[in-house]
Each structure stands twice: as C-alpha cells, then as structure tokens.
Amino acid sequence: MILAYDDLIREWKRKRLRFSPDIGLNQIGLSSIDLRLGWAFTRLKTKPGVVIQPARGFDPTDLVEHQDFTHVEVLGSPPTFRLRPGEFRLALTLEEISVPNNLAANVQGKSSIARSGLAVHITAPHIHPAFTGRITLELYNHGPWELELFPGEDRICQVIYYRVTTPVPNRIAAALSSYMRQPTPFPVRKPESPVAKAKRRRRPPSNRIDRKG
C-alpha cells in the first residue's frame, strides 16, 4: 500500500518520516515527497584496460573522482552543476532520509525534469526498511541539451513510501545494509556481515541443469 498525501503529512509530523535537513510542507505531494539535489558528485574515470566485477564488490577509490560543490561559487553566484548529453554522474540527495522499519521506499524521477531527458536512477530505485542516509542518484542525460542544475535548491527526485507486511528488526536491517549513511555517492562497500553470510549460506541449491551438446 502506497502512502498518500494525508498519510505522508501524518507520518512526517509524528517524526516517523525523518529528514535532515528537514523538508517543507511544499515538498509533500499527492503520493510522494520531493528531495533536493545535494552537493556531492562522483565521476567514474575512464581507464583503458580496467575490468571490474561490480557484483562482487571492489574498492573504487582510484577509479572515481569525487566533487564537493558546497563552496563552489563564481563571483558570488550560487554553484551550478552541468550534465552534457550522454554524460553519467553519481550524486547524493541534499536530505538524509530515515525510513521506519515498517516501510520501504522507491526513489523516482520527476516528470518535469524527465521531459528534458534527465534520468535519476538506472536500475536501483529501491530503499529498504530502516535505511538511514542520503540517496545515491545515478544521473544520466538522455536528451540533446546540456542540463544545468542548482545543488541545494532543485527538486531532483521524489520518494514513494510503501508499507511492508512485517516490520524489519533494526539489527537485521543494519547488518544487511551496504550503504547506510554513505559519505560519498560511490564509497567502498562495507564487508559482508556475519548475518549476511549466514543468510547466503542458507539459500537452497540451484536447480539449474547444465546440458552439453
């Protein structure tokens, strides 16, 4: 069940939906909450011959370049971020969100921005129960124009909340979350916890049959 306008306002006023910095009432929509573009961006470096295994975890330190727009100003003007056609960047939302353990969420783009060709995620919109942190956005410009965005101001995405059938214990959520309170859009993934290892070992064997010939 998706939380609608009255649900969102009630949960926000009760501090069940928490944000830092806090949101304003004008960021709450009919069935979602708008979040603003943050100050942190990450560029993936081009390195010929480099092959990574993204599903197995790796240290991205030497393969990415982090940018902080907090103190970037040009002659007193607010900083702007530009994304050229066909360009990909990682970014963080301005707001850190705290999802209660009886809700899950999805981050999605906004139609007004999508019409200009901007995608805010590729295939990773889901946010688990009990997650706390800023949301990583996978920004890609599909359109023909260079896009200019204002960190700290522009509403870049919206979060949709769902009720889960069973609340997730906080200790389980903390053990299975890889990017809780991430400091950058592409941090080093934390080592797999004992809880996660035990869960993986309990998975049933595959029924796949390899056929030859």
C-alpha positions in Angstrom: 0.0 0.0 0.0 1.4 3.4 -1.1 1.2 6.3 1.4 -0.8 9.2 0.1 -0.9 12.9 1.0 -2.6 12.7 4.4 -0.5 9.6 5.4 2.7 11.4 4.5 1.9 14.5 6.4 0.8 12.5 9.4 3.9 10.3 9.5 6.2 13.4 8.9 4.6 15.4 11.7 4.9 12.3 14.0 8.6 12.1 13.1 8.1 8.7 11.7 9.4 10.0 8.4 12.5 12.0 9.2 14.8 14.2 7.0 18.0 16.1 7.7 17.8 18.9 6.8 14.1 18.8 7.3 11.7 19.1 4.4 9.0 21.8 3.9 5.3 21.1 3.6 5.5 22.2 -0.1 7.8 19.2 -0.8 4.9 16.7 0.1 2.9 15.7 -3.0 -0.2 13.6 -3.6 1.7 10.3 -3.0 5.4 11.2 -2.8 7.9 13.5 -1.2 10.3 15.7 -3.3 14.0 15.7 -2.4 16.6 18.2 -3.5 19.9 17.8 -5.2 22.8 17.6 -2.8 26.4 18.9 -3.0 28.3 15.7 -3.6 29.0 14.3 -7.1 31.1 11.5 -8.4 32.6 10.9 -11.8 33.7 7.5 -13.0 37.2 7.7 -14.5 38.0 6.3 -17.9 40.8 3.8 -17.6 41.6 1.7 -20.6 42.1 -2.0 -19.9 40.4 -1.8 -16.4 37.8 -4.5 -15.8 35.8 -4.6 -12.6 33.4 -7.1 -11.1 30.6 -4.8 -9.7 28.5 -7.6 -8.3 31.4 -8.9 -6.2 32.4 -5.6 -4.6 35.6 -3.7 -5.2 37.5 -0.6 -3.9 36.5 2.2 -6.3 38.9 4.8 -4.7 41.3 5.0 -7.6 38.6 4.7 -10.3 36.4 7.6 -9.3 36.7 11.3 -8.7 34.6 13.0 -6.0 33.4 16.6 -6.3 32.1 18.8 -3.5 30.1 21.8 -4.6 29.5 23.2 -1.1 32.0 26.0 -1.5 32.0 26.4 -5.3 30.9 29.9 -6.3 31.5 32.1 -9.3 31.6 35.8 -8.5 29.1 35.3 -5.6 26.7 33.3 -7.7 25.3 30.0 -6.4 27.1 26.9 -7.7 25.7 25.1 -10.7 26.1 21.5 -11.9 26.0 20.8 -15.6 25.4 17.4 -17.3 26.2 17.1 -21.0 24.2 14.9 -23.4 25.2 11.2 -22.9 27.0 12.0 -19.6 26.8 10.0 -16.4 27.4 11.2 -12.9 26.6 9.9 -9.4 25.1 12.4 -6.9 23.6 12.4 -3.4 20.4 14.0 -2.3 20.6 17.0 0.0 18.3 15.4 2.5 19.3 12.4 4.6 16.2 10.2 5.0 15.3 7.8 7.8 12.9 5.1 6.7 11.0 3.4 9.6 11.2 -0.4 9.8 7.6 -0.9 8.8 8.0 1.0 5.5 10.1 0.6 2.3 10.5 3.3 -0.4 11.4 3.9 -4.0 13.2 6.9 -5.5 11.9 8.0 -8.8 12.4 10.9 -11.2 10.1 13.9 -11.7 8.2 14.2 -14.9 9.0 17.9 -15.3 12.8 17.1 -15.3 12.4 13.8 -17.2 10.9 15.7 -20.1 14.3 17.3 -20.6 16.0 13.9 -20.8 17.3 13.5 -17.3 17.1 10.1 -15.6 17.9 10.0 -11.8 18.4 6.2 -11.5 19.3 3.4 -13.8 18.0 0.2 -12.1 18.4 0.8 -8.4 15.3 2.7 -7.1 14.5 0.5 -4.0 15.2 1.7 -0.4 14.9 -0.9 2.3 13.1 -0.6 5.6 15.2 1.1 8.4 17.6 2.7 6.0 19.2 6.0 7.0 21.3 8.0 4.7 21.3 10.3 1.7 20.1 8.6 -1.5 22.6 8.0 -4.4 21.3 9.2 -7.7 22.5 7.8 -11.0 22.2 10.9 -13.2 22.2 10.3 -17.0 21.3 12.9 -19.6 19.4 11.1 -22.4 18.4 14.3 -24.1 20.1 16.6 -26.7 20.7 19.6 -24.4 23.2 20.4 -21.7 21.3 20.5 -18.4 22.1 22.9 -15.6 21.1 22.1 -12.1 21.4 24.0 -8.8 22.7 21.9 -5.8 20.9 22.6 -2.6 17.8 24.0 -4.4 16.5 22.0 -7.3 14.0 19.2 -6.5 15.6 16.4 -8.4 13.6 13.3 -7.4 10.6 12.0 -5.4 10.4 9.3 -2.8 7.4 7.0 -2.7 6.7 5.0 0.5 5.1 1.6 0.9 4.0 -0.4 4.0 5.6 -3.8 4.4 3.7 -6.8 5.7 6.2 -7.4 8.6 8.4 -4.7 10.3 12.1 -5.5 9.8 14.2 -5.7 13.1 16.7 -2.8 13.2 19.7 -5.1 13.9 18.9 -7.1 10.8 18.5 -4.0 8.7 21.8 -2.6 9.9 23.6 -5.9 9.2 22.2 -6.3 5.7 22.5 -2.7 4.6 25.6 -1.9 2.5 25.4 1.8 2.2 23.9 3.1 5.4 24.9 6.8 5.9 27.2 6.7 2.9 29.7 9.7 2.9 30.0 9.8 -0.9 28.0 8.6 -3.9 30.4 5.7 -4.5 32.0 4.7 -1.2 33.9 1.5 -0.5 31.3 -1.2 0.2 31.4 -2.4 3.7 32.5 -6.0 4.3 29.7 -8.6 4.4 28.4 -9.1 7.9 28.1 -12.5 9.7 24.3 -12.2 9.4 24.5 -11.7 5.6 27.0 -14.6 5.3 24.7 -16.8 7.3 21.7 -15.8 5.1 23.6 -16.5 2.0 24.7 -20.0 3.2 21.0 -20.9 4.0 19.9 -20.3 0.4 18.8 -23.6 -1.3 21.0 -25.0 -4.0 20.2 -24.1 -7.6 18.0 -26.5 -9.6 19.8 -25.5 -12.9 20.9 -28.4 -15.0 23.8 -27.8 -17.4 23.3 -29.5 -20.7 26.1 -30.3 -23.0 25.8 -30.7 -26.7 
